[in-house]
Amino acid sequence: MTENKLNILVLGSGGREHALCWKIAQSPLLANLFCAPGNGGTGNVAQNIDLNMDDHQAVVDFCQAQQIGLVVIGPEAPLVAGLADALTAAGIAAFGPSKEAAQLEGSKGYTKDLCAEANIPTAAYGRFDAAQAAHDYLDRQSAPIVVKADGLAAGKGVIIAETLQQAHEAIDDIFGGAFGQAGAELVIEEFLTGEEASFFVLCDGENALPMATAQDHKRVGDGDTGPNTGGMGAYSPASIMTPALVEQTMQEIILPTMKAMAERGAAYRGVLFAGLMLTPQGPKLIEYNCRFGDPECQVLMQRLDSDIVPALQAAANGSLANISLNWRDEVAMTVVMAANNYPAAYEKGSVISQLENVDTDDTMVFHAGTARDENGTITAIGGRVLNVTAKGKTVAQARDNAYIGVGKIDWPEGFCRQDIGWREIQREQG
């Protein structure tokens, strides 16, 4: 390893990990960058490695063999499974929370109980491990109401029930195994009204450094219609998150969470992603994620002006108090291109071409569900496949640049929403 330079391993295969690799690759502190397993795009900025994240010892062995100085864990499942703990025990710096701290995403009930203990504003709730008690509680509520599988369900375990009948059916579905082990318990929550925003904070167990704001578009169809997805597009910054709201969120939600986690002996390190509902009573926590959002990470990385590596290191080693981050003034927007029929069953293996025509000073493509063969051919192997990400002086300009990029890609088997950023553009244009 070059003196004072780091070998870094990024774990994951989505657009989030491509964006992280792209940003890390720009750091003067980097020696060698590996991505496991990576995708068809990460190989342009990192060395893709066939490594199973579920095999913690295999990850540790690779890190020791390659003298990895920092591991950046992208997805939530390996964090909830305790991968950061295994790396830390082996003396390898890991960006990401411990197994217990990752319960903030791994168990919705855990987070709701913590909010109740620490007086953090969130929706009223009940937590249940048996169907009858859940049905009895529901009979005393009114619709609309939200029913959530407790565990990790790949973003699909949340049912917004318009009627109590739908909510009763959701209880039976969850306890009936619709979400597997994630549905061993469930949470019933009050339905919050307002506008959602995504807020990201770097944490080192004690200190919390706010990052930028963003808004995501969860539903598959234009006008926010159709089923929920992993996210069809995002933009940053979100003007609705004013400096005053950011400060309020830090004081009422983030810092009390950090304090409560430390008191539980589960000091939180890594990135904390708060999904917020901006209600008439102020920001309320919908849920926590223990990793960067996808596709929000893509717009954050495009706007981040600072070297990200010192910040990732500081979160891992407890020295965030010495770090500040600079952000570009431009707006960034990403438009997700997904396989036709997503989020239902979709075909895999279609060929994507003309990607090389997209990259400009303002526009680039982060790969998600892609693979590259030995001839360089890119094929679609996932549901969300490409993230066309663009900058602009305004949201409307970033949108125009992103959709110009989309138009250059030859992929008949894919689609995208045509209205990413619509609320923000309405605000911008008064």
MARSE-94542 format. One line per 5 residues: number of its first residue (from 1); their letters; for each residue x negated, y, z of C-alpha. Coordinates in steps of 0.05 Angstrom, whole numbers, plus 32768, in hexadecimal, padded with zeros to 4 digits. Layout:
BEGIN
NUM	a	X/Y/Z | ...
//
This chain:
BEGIN
1	mtenk	8000/8000/8000 | 7FE5/8044/7FED | 7FCE/806C/802A | 8009/8092/8049 | 8038/807A/8012
6	lnilv	8071/804B/801E | 808A/800C/7FFC | 80D6/8011/8001 | 810B/7FDC/7FF7 | 8153/7FF0/7FE7
11	lgsgg	8187/7FB9/7FF1 | 81C6/7FB7/7FC6 | 81DF/7FB5/7F7F | 8210/7FEE/7F76 | 8211/8035/7F5D
16	rehal	8200/804C/7FA4 | 81BF/8025/7FA2 | 81AD/803D/7F5C | 81B6/8085/7F75 | 818C/8078/7FB3
21	cwkia	8155/8057/7F89 | 8156/8091/7F58 | 814E/80C4/7F90 | 811A/809C/7FB7 | 80F1/8092/7F76
26	qspll	80E6/80DE/7F74 | 80C3/80DF/7FB7 | 8078/80ED/7FBA | 8077/80C0/7FF8 | 808A/8082/7FCE
31	anlfc	8058/804C/7FBB | 8084/8014/7FA0 | 80CF/800F/7F9D | 80F6/7FCD/7F9C | 8141/7FC2/7F96
36	apgng	8163/7F80/7FA8 | 8188/7F68/7F82 | 8192/7FA9/7F5C | 81B8/7FB1/7F1B | 81AE/7FC2/7ED1
41	gtgnv	819A/8009/7EE2 | 8170/8003/7F21 | 8139/7FE0/7EF9 | 812A/8023/7ED8 | 8112/8041/7F1A
46	aqnid	8102/8005/7F46 | 80ED/7FBC/7F41 | 812A/7F90/7F46 | 8120/7F55/7F75 | 8149/7F16/7F7B
51	lnmdd	8153/7F16/7FC6 | 818F/7EFE/7FEE | 81A4/7F33/8022 | 81CA/7EFE/8049 | 8188/7ED9/8057
56	hqavv	8169/7F08/808A | 8129/7EDF/8091 | 811F/7EE2/8045 | 8125/7F2E/8047 | 80F4/7F32/8081
61	dfcqa	80C3/7F04/805E | 80C6/7F2E/801E | 80BB/7F6E/8045 | 807F/7F51/8069 | 8061/7F36/8028
66	qqigl	806A/7F78/8004 | 8057/7FA5/803F | 809B/7FC8/803C | 809A/8007/8067 | 80E5/8016/8064
71	vvigp	8123/7FEE/8052 | 8161/8014/803C | 819F/7FE8/8045 | 81D4/7FFF/8014 | 8214/7FD6/8020
76	eaplv	823B/7FCC/8061 | 823E/7F7F/8064 | 81F4/7F73/8073 | 81F6/7FAB/80A8 | 8232/7F8B/80CB
81	aglad	820D/7F48/80C6 | 81D1/7F65/80EC | 819D/7F6C/80B6 | 8182/7FAD/80D4 | 8177/7F89/8117
86	altaa	8150/7F51/80F5 | 8123/7F83/80D1 | 8118/7FAD/8110 | 8107/7F6F/8138 | 80D1/7F5F/8103
91	giaaf	80B4/7FA5/810A | 80D0/7FBD/80C7 | 80F1/8002/80C4 | 8139/7FFD/80AD | 8169/8034/8098
96	gpske	81AC/801D/80B1 | 81CF/800F/80F3 | 81C8/7FD3/8120 | 81FC/7F9B/811E | 8222/7FB8/8159
101	aaqle	821F/8000/8140 | 8238/7FE7/80FB | 8278/7FD1/811F | 828F/8019/8111 | 829D/7FFF/80CB
106	gskgy	82A0/7FB4/80DA | 82DC/7FBA/8109 | 8312/7FEF/8103 | 832A/7FDD/8148 | 82E4/7FE9/8165
111	tkdlc	82E4/802F/8147 | 832B/803F/815E | 831B/802A/81A5 | 82DB/8054/81A4 | 8304/8090/818C
116	aeani	8335/8086/81C4 | 82FD/8082/81F8 | 82D8/80BF/81DE | 8316/80E9/81CF | 8305/80ED/8184
121	ptaay	8340/8106/8159 | 835D/80CC/8130 | 83A0/80AD/8120 | 83C9/808D/8158 | 83C2/8041/8154
126	grfda	83CE/7FFC/816E | 839C/7FC2/816A | 83B4/7F7A/8165 | 839A/7F33/815F | 83DE/7F11/8158
131	aqaah	8419/7F1E/812A | 8452/7F20/815C | 8434/7F59/8186 | 8426/7F80/8146 | 846E/7F77/812D
136	dyldr	8488/7F8D/8171 | 845C/7FCC/8170 | 8471/7FDB/8129 | 84BB/7FD9/813C | 84AF/8015/8168
141	qsapi	848E/803E/8130 | 84A6/8063/80F2 | 848F/8061/80A9 | 8464/8070/8084 | 8430/804B/80AD
146	vvkad	83EC/802C/80A1 | 83D9/7FE3/80AC | 838F/7FD1/80A9 | 836A/7F8F/80AD | 8336/7F98/80E4
151	glaag	82F8/7F7F/80C0 | 82D3/7F8A/807F | 8302/7F7F/8044 | 82DB/7FA1/800C | 8307/7FDF/8011
156	kgvii	8347/7FB7/8004 | 8360/7FAA/804B | 8389/7FE9/8054 | 83D4/7FEA/8046 | 83FA/802C/8046
161	aetlq	8441/8014/8053 | 8478/8042/803B | 84AC/801A/8062 | 84AA/7FF2/80A3 | 84BE/7FB5/807A
166	qahea	847E/7FBC/8051 | 8456/7FC4/8091 | 8474/7F84/80AF | 8462/7F60/806E | 841B/7F7C/8072
171	iddif	8414/7F60/80B9 | 8428/7F1B/80A1 | 83FA/7F20/8065 | 83BE/7F34/808F | 83C8/7F00/80C5
176	ggafg	83DA/7ECE/808D | 8393/7ED3/8072 | 839A/7F05/8039 | 8357/7F24/804C | 8336/7EE6/806A
181	qagae	830E/7EF0/80A9 | 8316/7F3C/80A4 | 835E/7F31/80B7 | 8353/7F0D/80F9 | 836A/7F4E/811A
186	lviee	838E/7F8B/8100 | 839A/7FD4/8111 | 83DC/7FF9/8106 | 83D2/8044/80FF | 83FB/8083/80FB
191	fltge	83FE/809E/80B3 | 83D6/80DF/80B0 | 83E8/8116/807F | 83B6/8146/8061 | 837C/8143/8031
196	easff	8343/8111/8037 | 82F9/8123/8037 | 82B9/80FC/803E | 8284/8115/806E | 823E/80F8/8074
201	vlcdg	820D/80FE/80AE | 81C7/80E2/80B7 | 81BD/80C6/80FE | 8180/80AF/8124 | 81A3/8096/8163
206	enalp	81A1/80DA/8185 | 81A0/8110/814F | 81D2/811B/8117 | 81C2/8141/80D7 | 81FE/8154/80AD
211	mataq	81F8/8145/8063 | 8226/815F/802C | 8271/8157/8025 | 8295/8132/7FED | 82D9/811B/7FD7
216	dhkrv	82E7/80D6/7FBA | 8320/80BF/7F8D | 8337/807B/7FA8 | 8372/806B/7F7B | 8369/804C/7F37
221	gdgdt	8397/807A/7F0F | 839A/80C3/7EFB | 83BF/80EF/7F2D | 83A8/80C1/7F65 | 83D8/8089/7F51
226	gpntg	83D3/803E/7F51 | 83AE/800F/7F81 | 8373/8022/7FAB | 832D/8013/7F91 | 82E6/8018/7FAA
231	gmgay	82E7/805F/7F8D | 82F2/807A/7F46 | 82CA/80BA/7F4C | 82B1/80EF/7F7C | 8296/8136/7F7F
236	spasi	826D/815F/7FAF | 8273/818F/7FD1 | 82BB/818D/7FE8 | 82D0/81D5/7FF2 | 8308/81C0/8021
241	mtpal	82D2/81AD/8053 | 82C0/81F4/8068 | 8283/8202/8094 | 82B4/820B/80CE | 82D3/81C7/80C1
246	veqtm	828E/81A7/80BB | 827C/81C4/80FF | 82BE/81AD/811D | 82B3/8167/8102 | 826D/8164/811F
251	qeiil	8284/817C/8164 | 82C5/8155/816A | 82B7/8115/8142 | 826D/8107/8131 | 8248/811C/8170
256	ptmka	827A/80FB/81A0 | 8273/80BB/8176 | 8227/80BD/817B | 822B/80C8/81C7 | 825E/8090/81D1
261	maerg	8235/805F/81A7 | 81F5/8070/81CE | 821B/8064/820F | 8230/8020/81F4 | 81E7/800E/81E9
266	aayrg	81F3/8011/819D | 81D1/8052/8189 | 81E5/8060/8141 | 81AE/8067/810D | 81B7/806E/80C2
271	vlfag	81EC/8093/809C | 8230/809D/80BC | 8268/80A8/8089 | 82A7/80C6/80A7 | 82E7/80C0/807E
276	lmltp	830F/80FC/8096 | 8357/8113/8090 | 835C/815E/8092 | 839E/8165/80B7 | 83C3/81A4/80CD
281	qgpkl	83A7/8194/8113 | 835F/8191/80F9 | 8332/8159/80E0 | 8343/8113/80F7 | 8319/80D4/80ED
286	ieync	8339/80A1/80BE | 82FE/8071/80C0 | 82B3/806B/80C4 | 8285/804A/8092 | 823E/8037/80A7
291	rfgdp	821F/8044/8062 | 8221/8076/802A | 8263/8079/8004 | 8265/805F/7FBD | 8270/808A/7F91
296	ecqvl	8263/80C4/7FC2 | 8219/80B1/7FC9 | 820F/80BE/7F7F | 8225/8107/7F84 | 8200/8112/7FC5
301	mqrld	81BF/80F9/7FA7 | 81C7/8125/7F69 | 81D1/8162/7F96 | 819A/8153/7FC9 | 815F/8181/7FBC
306	sdivp	8132/8165/7FF3 | 8108/8126/7FF3 | 8136/80F1/8010 | 80FF/80C3/802A | 80EA/80EB/8068
311	alqaa	8134/80F0/807B | 813F/80A5/8074 | 80FF/8097/809C | 8113/80C9/80D2 | 8158/80A8/80DA
316	angsl	8136/8065/80E2 | 8100/807B/8114 | 8126/80AF/813D | 8106/80F0/8125 | 8141/8112/8101
321	anisl	8139/8150/812C | 80FE/8163/80FF | 8124/815B/80BD | 814D/818D/8094 | 816D/8181/8050
326	nwrde	8176/81B1/8017 | 81B0/81AA/7FE6 | 81B8/81C5/7FA0 | 81EE/81F9/7F96 | 820A/81D3/7F5A
331	vamtv	8247/81A7/7F5D | 823C/815D/7F4D | 8272/812F/7F34 | 8272/80E5/7F25 | 82A6/80C1/7EF9
336	vmaan	82AA/8076/7F04 | 82B2/804B/7EC6 | 82D3/8009/7ED8 | 82E3/7FC9/7EB3 | 8329/7FC9/7E93
341	nypaa	835E/7FB0/7EC3 | 8335/7FBF/7F02 | 8345/7FBA/7F3D | 836C/7F7C/7F26 | 8348/7F42/7F03
346	yekgs	8319/7F5B/7ECD | 82EB/7F3D/7E98 | 82A0/7F3A/7EA1 | 8269/7F38/7E6D | 827D/7F70/7E3D
351	visql	8243/7F97/7E1E | 8238/7FE1/7E2D | 820F/800C/7DFD | 81FB/8054/7DEE | 81E9/8060/7E37
356	envdt	81A7/8080/7E22 | 81CE/80B8/7E01 | 81ED/80D0/7E43 | 81B0/80E8/7E6A | 81A6/8134/7E68
361	ddtmv	818D/8166/7E9B | 81D3/8168/7EB8 | 81EE/8122/7EAD | 81D8/80DB/7EBC | 81F3/8095/7EC5
366	fhagt	81ED/806D/7F05 | 81F9/8023/7EF9 | 8226/7FFA/7F27 | 8241/7FB7/7F0D | 820F/7FAE/7ED4
371	arden	81D9/7F7C/7EC0 | 81A0/7F85/7E8F | 8186/7F49/7E67 | 8140/7F3E/7E4D | 8151/7F63/7E0D
376	gtita	8169/7FA0/7E33 | 81B3/7F94/7E25 | 81E0/7FAF/7E5C | 821E/7F86/7E6D | 8257/7F93/7E9E
381	iggrv	8259/7F62/7ED8 | 8284/7F86/7F0B | 82C4/7FAE/7F14 | 82A6/7FF3/7F1D | 826E/7FF3/7EEA
386	lnvta	8251/8039/7EDB | 824F/807C/7EFF | 8248/80B6/7ECE | 822D/80EE/7EFB | 8226/8137/7EE7
391	kgktv	8215/817A/7F05 | 8234/81BE/7EF5 | 823A/8204/7F11 | 8284/81F7/7F1E | 82AE/81B9/7F29
396	aqard	82CD/81C3/7EE5 | 8289/81C6/7EC4 | 8270/8188/7EE8 | 82B0/8165/7ED2 | 82A6/8179/7E8A
401	nayig	825E/8162/7E8A | 8271/811F/7EAA | 82A9/8111/7E78 | 827C/8125/7E3D | 824D/80EF/7E58
406	vgkid	8285/80BC/7E5D | 8297/80CB/7E15 | 8251/80B8/7DFD | 8254/8071/7E19 | 826A/8038/7DED
411	wpegf	8291/8008/7E19 | 82D8/7FF8/7E00 | 82E3/7FC8/7E3A | 82DE/8000/7E6D | 8308/803A/7E85
416	crqdi	8306/8075/7EB5 | 8334/80A6/7ED6 | 833A/80E7/7EAE | 8348/8116/7EE8 | 830F/810F/7F1A
421	gwrei	830A/814F/7F43 | 8350/8167/7F31 | 8361/8183/7F75 | 831F/81A8/7F7B | 8326/81C5/7F35
426	qreqg	836B/81DF/7F46 | 834E/8201/7F84 | 8313/821C/7F5C | 8341/823A/7F27 | 8370/8256/7F5A
//
